[in-house]
Amino acid sequence: MLDRTDRPVRKSRRKTRPERSAAPGQNPHLHVPFIRRRTPPYDILDPASLTRIEAAADRILAEIGIEFRDDPETVELFRKAGGVVTDHGENRWRIRFEPGLIRALLKTAPARFTQHARNPARNVEIGGDAVVFAPSYGSPFVMDLDRGRRYGTLEDFQNLIKLGQSSPWLHHSGGTICEPTDVAVNKRHLDMVYSHIRYSDRPFLGSITAPERAADSIKMCRLLFGADFVDRHCVIIGNFNTTSPLVLDGVTTRGIREYAGAGQGSIILPFLLGGAVAPLTMAGAVAQSLAESMVGCALTQLVRPGAPAVLAGFLSSMSLRSGSPTFGTPEPALGSLVLGQLARRLGLPLRCAGNFSTSKRPDGQAMQQAMMSMLSAVQCGANYILHSAGFLDGLLSMSYEKFVMDCDMCGALHAYLGGVEVSDDSLGVEALAQYGPGEHLFGTDHTLRHYQTAYWDSGLNDDQPWETWDEQGAEDYAVRANARWKQLLHDYQAPPLDFDTDMALRDFIAREKASKEDMWY
C-alpha cells in the first residue's frame, strides 16, 4: 500500500550532481540522460539476405495472416486500410495483408521521438543514434542473498525503482520491475505508476494489462504533466506483447489503441521461443518477429498517424531436452543483430535483447549469459533496451544483487559506446616525448590531464592483488553487490515532487480503488 506519510518536499537542498569522492565507480564524465552512440552498429547480413527475410515476412502476412481476437474495432480499421478479413466466428478474425501495405502504413511513424520525464533534464530520445537503458520487467519473484527467492511486493517494487534512480547508468525507470503481489491485480497498476512518479524523476512505462488500466496510466500522466502537454508530447509508453505465433488479442490491441489515441508510445514485442511459438532457425524467427511487430506498429498509425511506435523482438532459444527457455545463448544474439539491420531499413526505433540469464543466482553463469545478450543489444543498434538490470531465473525473478551488477556493466557500456576519439591530443605523442625512452609516463602532462577520464572505473570490481583481497575478507562479486544495494537504499533520497500534484495523484488513486472490489486473479 502507499505510504501516506511519505510526503514530498517542495524544494530540494541537494546538489544537482554530487562532488566526486575517492569512492570507485563514479565516472562523472560519462553521466548522460541517454547515450548517443559513437560506436556504429554492426551489420551482420548482406542486403540480399535482408531482402529475403523481408520477403518471408511479407509471405507470412499475405499467405498466413494475423489472427485478431475480441476487438472488432481494430479489425475494421485494418479492413478499411486494405487488409483482407476472414471471419472465423467467436470474435476471431484472420487478416491478410498484401506485400507493401503494412510498410506503407508505417511511413507516418516517427524514426525518432522524445519521451519526456517530469524532470526535463531526464528526457530521453528513442531512435537514431540514441540508446536508452531501462531495468528488467515483469518478474513475479524477487531474490537477494539474505532472504532468498520470494514473491515480489510493493516494497520490493519501490526499492528497485530507488536502485534504478540511484544509478547514473540507467536512463529510464522502466515499468513492472516486479509484480507487487500484495496489491490486488486490478489496482496494483495505480500503485506502480505512482511509485515511478514518486520515487524517480525519469521517464517510465505504463500499464498494459487491461485497456482501462492503460487509460488510468494516461490519466495519471495528465495530472502530472498537464492535459495539454500530454496531448502534444510523449510522456508514457506501453510495452505490448503479441500472442505468438501470429495472434493479437483484444486486450493488447485495445491497449495499443488507448496509448496511440492519446499520442503516447507503444512498443510491439513478439516473445519468440524457438521451436515452441516460432521456427527453430533464427532467420525464420526474425522474419516472424518482423511480421508481428510491424502489424502492431501499423495499428498505432491507423489510430493516430505520427504516434510513437517501437519495433521490437525478444528472441529466445530453447532447451529441446527439457522444453525450458534458454537465455544468453549465441543464436538469439545473432538474431538481434539482424533485427537491428531490419529496423534501420524500416526507419523505426528498435527494442531488443538485454541482460538475459537463466541462472538462479548472481553468479558467473548469470554474467556470462548477460554479457552475450547485452552486447548483441548495443551492437545491433537497439535504441530502447529493457531488461538492462536485474534479470535472473529466465525472467521469473528480479535479483537485487544482479540489479547493481548489471548497472555496473551498463556503466562500462557507456564508455564502450563512446567509441575511440582520434585527435592530436588523444594520440598522445607528447606523452612519449616529454621524458623520452625508458621513462614512465605517470607524471606527464598528458597523463595528468586524462587520468580521471581515460578509463571507465568499476564500482564493484576487485582489481587488488590476491593478498590484499584475502586480508579484506575475500568477498566475491555477489557479496560486494549485496552490500552495494543496501548502501544505495540507505543513501537514497526521493527527487522533489510538487505537493499539489502529489495530492492530486493520491486522491485519484484513492477514488479509483474505492470504486471497485479487489480482484486477485
C-alpha positions in Angstrom: 0.0 0.0 0.0 1.1 3.6 -0.5 2.8 5.2 2.5 0.6 8.3 3.1 3.2 9.7 5.5 5.9 9.8 2.8 5.2 13.4 1.9 7.2 15.1 -0.9 9.4 18.1 -0.2 8.7 21.4 -2.0 12.3 22.1 -2.7 15.5 20.0 -2.7 18.6 21.2 -0.9 20.7 18.5 -2.7 23.2 19.5 -5.3 22.2 18.5 -8.8 25.4 16.5 -9.1 27.4 15.2 -6.2 31.0 16.1 -5.9 33.5 13.4 -6.9 34.9 11.5 -3.9 37.5 8.8 -3.6 34.9 6.0 -3.9 35.2 3.9 -7.1 32.7 3.7 -9.9 31.6 7.4 -10.2 32.7 8.3 -13.8 31.0 11.7 -13.9 32.4 12.3 -17.4 30.1 9.5 -18.6 26.9 10.8 -16.9 24.2 11.5 -19.6 20.4 11.4 -19.7 20.8 8.9 -22.6 23.6 7.6 -24.8 24.5 9.0 -28.2 26.4 6.1 -29.7 29.7 6.8 -31.4 30.3 3.0 -31.9 28.5 2.2 -35.1 26.0 -0.8 -35.1 27.3 -4.0 -36.7 25.8 -5.2 -40.0 25.9 -9.0 -40.0 24.0 -9.7 -43.2 24.3 -8.5 -46.8 21.5 -6.6 -48.4 20.3 -9.7 -50.4 19.9 -11.8 -47.2 17.9 -9.0 -45.6 15.7 -8.7 -48.6 15.0 -12.5 -48.4 14.0 -12.1 -44.7 11.7 -9.2 -45.5 10.1 -11.2 -48.3 9.5 -14.1 -45.9 7.8 -11.6 -43.5 5.6 -10.4 -46.4 4.7 -14.0 -47.2 3.7 -14.6 -43.6 1.4 -11.6 -43.7 0.0 -12.2 -47.2 -0.4 -16.0 -47.2 -1.0 -16.9 -43.5 -2.0 -13.6 -41.9 -2.5 -12.4 -38.4 -5.4 -13.6 -36.2 -7.2 -10.8 -34.2 -9.4 -11.6 -31.2 -12.1 -9.8 -29.3 -11.6 -6.4 -30.9 -13.9 -5.7 -33.9 -12.9 -2.0 -34.0 -9.3 -2.9 -34.7 -10.4 -5.4 -37.4 -12.5 -2.6 -39.0 -9.5 -0.2 -39.0 -7.4 -2.8 -40.9 -10.3 -3.7 -43.2 -10.6 0.0 -44.3 -6.9 0.2 -44.8 -6.9 -2.7 -47.2 -6.5 -5.8 -45.1 -8.4 -8.9 -46.3 -10.5 -10.1 -43.4 -11.9 -13.6 -42.9 -14.4 -14.0 -40.0 -13.7 -17.3 -38.1 -16.5 -16.7 -35.6 -16.4 -16.5 -31.8 -14.8 -13.0 -32.1 -11.8 -14.3 -34.2 -10.7 -12.8 -37.5 -7.8 -13.6 -39.8 -6.5 -10.7 -41.7 -4.1 -11.0 -44.6 -2.0 -8.1 -45.9 -0.7 -7.6 -49.4 3.0 -7.0 -49.6 3.8 -3.3 -49.1 0.6 -2.5 -47.3 2.0 -2.6 -43.7 5.1 -0.7 -44.7 3.0 2.0 -46.3 1.1 2.4 -43.1 4.3 2.7 -41.1 5.6 5.7 -43.1 3.9 8.1 -40.7 5.6 6.6 -37.6 8.5 8.7 -36.3 12.0 7.4 -36.7 13.0 9.1 -33.5 11.0 10.7 -30.7 11.4 12.2 -27.2 9.9 10.7 -24.1 9.5 13.4 -21.6 10.3 13.0 -17.9 8.9 15.1 -15.0 12.5 16.3 -14.7 13.2 17.8 -18.2 16.9 17.1 -17.7 16.0 13.4 -17.7 14.2 13.4 -21.1 15.3 10.6 -23.4 15.4 10.3 -27.1 14.4 6.9 -28.7 15.6 6.2 -32.2 18.5 7.1 -34.4 21.9 7.1 -32.5 20.2 7.2 -29.1 20.5 4.3 -26.6 18.3 4.1 -23.5 18.9 1.6 -20.7 15.9 0.5 -18.5 15.5 -2.1 -15.8 14.1 -5.6 -16.2 10.4 -6.1 -16.4 7.7 -8.5 -15.4 9.1 -10.9 -12.8 6.7 -12.3 -10.2 9.5 -13.2 -7.8 12.4 -11.2 -6.3 15.5 -12.6 -4.6 18.5 -11.5 -2.6 21.3 -13.3 -0.8 19.7 -12.7 2.6 16.1 -13.7 2.1 16.3 -15.9 -1.0 13.5 -16.1 -3.6 10.0 -14.9 -2.7 7.0 -13.2 -4.3 7.5 -9.6 -5.1 5.8 -6.9 -3.0 5.1 -3.2 -3.5 8.0 -2.5 -1.1 10.3 -4.5 -3.4 8.9 -2.7 -6.4 9.7 0.7 -4.8 13.1 -0.5 -3.7 14.0 -1.4 -7.3 12.8 1.9 -8.6 15.0 3.6 -5.9 18.0 1.5 -7.0 17.4 2.5 -10.6 17.1 6.1 -9.7 20.3 5.9 -7.8 22.3 4.6 -10.8 23.6 7.0 -13.4 23.9 4.1 -15.8 20.1 3.6 -16.3 18.2 6.3 -18.2 14.6 5.1 -17.7 12.6 3.9 -14.7 11.1 1.0 -16.6 7.7 -0.4 -15.9 6.6 -3.6 -14.0 10.1 -4.1 -12.5 8.5 -6.9 -10.4 4.9 -7.8 -9.7 3.7 -6.3 -6.4 1.7 -9.4 -5.5 0.5 -7.9 -2.2 -1.8 -5.5 -4.1 -5.0 -6.6 -5.9 -4.4 -7.3 -9.6 -7.0 -4.7 -10.7 -5.5 -2.0 -8.5 -1.7 -2.6 -8.5 -1.2 -0.6 -11.7 -2.2 2.6 -9.8 0.5 2.0 -7.1 3.1 1.1 -9.7 2.6 4.2 -11.9 2.5 6.4 -8.8 5.7 4.8 -7.5 7.5 5.5 -10.7 6.3 9.1 -10.4 7.1 9.5 -6.7 10.5 7.7 -6.4 12.0 8.5 -9.8 12.2 11.6 -12.0 12.9 9.7 -15.2 10.5 8.5 -17.9 8.6 5.3 -17.3 6.3 2.7 -18.8 2.6 2.5 -18.1 0.2 -0.4 -17.5 -0.9 -2.6 -20.4 -2.7 -5.5 -18.7 -6.2 -4.1 -19.5 -7.4 -1.2 -21.6 -8.9 0.6 -18.6 -5.6 0.3 -16.8 -3.8 1.8 -19.8 -6.3 4.6 -19.6 -5.6 5.1 -15.9 -1.9 5.4 -16.6 -2.5 8.1 -19.1 -4.9 9.9 -16.8 -2.2 10.0 -14.1 0.2 11.5 -16.6 -2.3 14.2 -17.3 -2.3 15.0 -13.6 1.5 15.0 -13.6 2.3 16.9 -16.8 -1.0 18.7 -17.6 -3.5 17.5 -20.2 -2.3 19.9 -23.0 1.3 18.8 -22.6 0.3 15.1 -22.8 -1.7 15.7 -25.9 1.3 17.2 -27.6 4.2 15.1 -26.2 5.0 11.5 -25.5 5.3 11.1 -21.7 4.4 7.4 -21.3 4.9 4.2 -23.3 3.1 0.8 -23.2 5.1 -2.4 -23.7 2.8 -4.7 -25.6 3.4 -8.4 -26.3 1.9 -10.2 -29.3 0.4 -13.7 -28.6 2.8 -15.7 -30.8 2.5 -17.3 -33.2 0.7 -14.7 -35.3 -2.1 -13.6 -32.8 -3.0 -10.2 -31.5 -5.7 -10.5 -28.7 -8.2 -7.8 -27.8 -6.6 -6.8 -24.6 -3.4 -6.0 -26.5 -5.0 -4.2 -29.5 -7.3 -2.1 -27.3 -4.4 -1.1 -25.1 -2.4 -0.1 -28.2 -5.3 2.0 -29.4 -5.6 3.6 -25.9 -2.0 4.7 -26.0 -1.8 5.7 -29.6 -5.1 7.6 -29.4 -3.6 9.8 -26.7 -0.4 10.3 -28.8 1.6 8.1 -26.5 4.1 5.4 -27.4 3.8 1.7 -28.0 6.5 -1.0 -28.1 5.2 -4.0 -30.0 7.1 -7.1 -28.8 6.8 -10.7 -30.1 8.3 -13.0 -27.4 9.5 -15.9 -29.5 10.7 -19.3 -28.2 12.3 -21.2 -31.0 10.6 -24.5 -31.6 7.6 -23.6 -29.5 6.0 -20.4 -30.9 8.5 -19.7 -33.7 10.7 -21.6 -36.1 13.8 -23.1 -34.5 16.0 -21.5 -37.2 17.0 -17.9 -36.4 16.2 -16.4 -39.9 12.7 -17.8 -39.6 12.2 -16.4 -36.1 13.4 -13.0 -37.2 11.0 -13.0 -40.2 8.1 -13.8 -37.9 9.2 -11.2 -35.3 9.3 -8.6 -38.0 5.9 -9.5 -39.3 4.1 -9.5 -35.9 5.8 -6.3 -34.7 5.2 -4.4 -37.9 1.4 -5.1 -37.8 1.2 -3.8 -34.2 3.1 -0.7 -35.1 0.9 -0.2 -38.1 -2.1 -0.2 -35.8 -0.8 2.8 -33.9 -0.7 4.7 -37.2 -4.2 3.8 -38.1 -5.4 5.2 -34.8 -3.2 8.4 -34.8 -0.7 9.0 -37.6 2.6 10.1 -36.0 2.1 8.3 -32.7 5.4 6.9 -31.5 5.9 3.2 -32.2 8.9 1.0 -31.4 9.7 -2.2 -33.4 10.7 -4.9 -31.0 11.9 -8.5 -30.8 12.6 -10.9 -27.9 14.3 -13.9 -29.5 15.0 -16.9 -27.3 16.4 -20.4 -27.9 15.0 -23.4 -26.0 16.4 -26.5 -24.4 15.0 -29.2 -26.6 15.8 -31.7 -23.8 13.5 -30.1 -21.3 11.4 -27.6 -23.2 12.8 -24.7 -21.0 13.7 -21.4 -22.5 17.4 -20.6 -22.6 18.7 -17.1 -22.4 22.1 -15.5 -23.2 22.8 -18.0 -25.9 24.6 -17.0 -29.2 21.9 -17.7 -31.7 19.4 -15.1 -30.4 22.3 -12.7 -30.1 22.9 -13.1 -33.8 19.2 -12.7 -34.5 19.3 -9.4 -32.6 22.0 -8.1 -34.9 19.7 -8.9 -37.9 16.7 -7.2 -36.3 18.8 -4.1 -35.9 19.6 -4.0 -39.6 15.9 -4.6 -40.5 14.8 -1.8 -38.1 17.2 0.7 -39.7 15.9 -0.3 -43.2 12.3 0.2 -42.0 13.1 3.5 -40.3 11.7 2.6 -36.9 13.2 2.7 -33.4 14.1 -0.7 -32.0 13.8 -2.5 -28.7 15.5 -5.9 -28.3 17.8 -8.1 -26.1 19.0 -7.1 -22.6 21.0 -8.6 -19.7 19.3 -12.1 -20.0 20.1 -15.1 -17.9 18.6 -18.4 -16.8 21.0 -18.7 -13.8 19.3 -19.0 -10.4 21.9 -16.9 -8.6 24.0 -13.8 -9.4 27.0 -15.9 -10.4 29.4 -16.5 -13.3 26.7 -18.1 -15.5 24.4 -15.1 -14.9 27.0 -12.5 -16.0 28.3 -14.6 -18.9 24.8 -15.0 -20.4 24.0 -11.4 -19.6 27.1 -10.1 -21.4 26.4 -12.3 -24.5 22.9 -10.9 -24.8 23.6 -7.3 -23.8 26.4 -6.9 -26.2 24.1 -8.0 -29.0 21.7 -5.3 -28.0 24.2 -2.5 -28.1 25.9 -3.8 -31.2 22.7 -4.3 -33.2 21.8 -0.7 -32.7 18.9 -1.1 -30.3 17.5 2.2 -29.1 15.5 1.2 -26.1 16.9 -1.7 -24.1 14.6 -3.1 -21.5 15.9 -5.8 -19.1 19.2 -3.9 -18.7 19.3 -4.7 -14.9 18.1 -7.4 -12.6 17.1 -10.3 -14.9 17.6 -13.8 -13.4 15.9 -17.1 -13.5 14.7 -16.8 -17.0 12.8 -13.5 -16.1 10.9 -15.2 -13.3 13.0 -13.4 -10.7 14.4 -9.9 -10.1 17.7 -10.1 -8.2 18.8 -7.2 -6.0 22.4 -8.2 -6.4 22.3 -8.7 -10.1 20.5 -5.4 -10.5 23.6 -3.5 -9.2 25.9 -5.9 -11.0 24.1 -5.2 -14.3 24.1 -1.4 -13.6 27.9 -1.6 -13.3 28.0 -3.3 -16.7 25.8 -0.6 -18.2 28.3 1.9 -16.9 31.0 0.1 -18.9 28.8 0.1 -22.0 28.6 3.9 -21.7 32.3 4.0 -22.3 32.2 1.3 -25.0 29.5 3.1 -27.0 31.6 6.3 -26.8 33.9 4.9 -29.4 37.5 5.9 -29.9 38.5 9.5 -30.3 41.4 10.2 -32.6 42.9 13.7 -32.3 46.3 15.2 -31.7 45.7 15.1 -28.0 44.4 11.5 -27.9 47.3 10.2 -30.0 49.5 11.1 -27.1 52.8 11.6 -28.9 53.6 14.4 -26.4 53.3 11.9 -23.5 56.1 9.8 -25.0 58.2 12.8 -26.0 58.0 14.6 -22.6 60.5 12.4 -20.8 61.7 10.2 -23.7 62.5 6.5 -24.0 62.8 4.3 -20.9 60.8 6.7 -18.6 57.4 6.1 -17.1 54.5 8.3 -18.0 52.8 8.7 -14.6 53.8 12.3 -14.2 53.5 13.6 -17.8 51.2 16.5 -18.6 49.1 14.2 -20.8 48.6 11.7 -18.0 47.6 14.4 -15.5 45.1 15.8 -18.0 43.4 12.4 -18.7 43.8 10.2 -15.7 40.3 10.8 -14.3 38.5 10.1 -17.6 40.7 7.9 -19.7 39.3 4.6 -18.4 35.9 3.5 -17.0 36.1 2.8 -13.3 34.0 -0.1 -11.9 32.0 0.4 -8.7 32.1 -3.3 -7.9 35.2 -5.0 -9.4 38.0 -6.0 -7.1 41.3 -5.4 -9.0 43.6 -5.7 -6.0 46.3 -8.3 -5.5 45.2 -11.6 -4.0 46.8 -10.9 -0.7 45.0 -7.6 -0.2 41.7 -9.1 -1.3 42.1 -12.0 1.1 43.1 -9.8 4.0 39.9 -7.7 3.5 37.6 -10.7 3.8 37.9 -12.5 0.4 34.5 -11.3 -0.7 33.2 -12.3 -4.1 31.3 -10.2 -6.6 27.8 -11.2 -5.4 28.7 -10.4 -1.8 30.0 -7.0 -2.8 26.8 -6.4 -4.8 24.8 -7.3 -1.7 26.5 -4.6 0.3 26.2 -2.2 -2.6 22.4 -2.3 -3.0 21.9 -1.9 0.8 24.1 1.1 0.8 22.3 2.6 -2.1 18.9 2.2 -0.5 20.3 3.7 2.8 21.6 6.8 0.9 18.6 7.2 -1.4 16.7 10.5 -1.4 13.5 10.9 -3.4 13.5 13.6 -6.1 11.3 16.5 -5.3 7.7 16.4 -6.4 5.2 19.3 -6.4 3.0 18.9 -3.3 -0.3 19.7 -5.0 0.5 17.4 -7.9 1.3 14.6 -5.5 -2.0 15.2 -3.6 -4.0 15.1 -6.9 -2.4 11.8 -7.8 -3.1 10.3 -4.4 -6.7 11.4 -4.5 -7.1 9.9 -8.0 -5.7 6.6 -6.7 -7.9 6.6 -3.6 -11.1 7.2 -5.7 -10.2 4.5 -8.3 -9.5 2.0 -5.6 -12.7 2.8 -3.7 -14.8 2.4 -6.8 -14.1 -1.3 -7.4 -13.8 -4.6 -5.4 -10.4 -6.2 -5.2 -9.6 -8.9 -7.8 -6.7 -11.3 -7.1 -6.6 -13.1 -10.4 
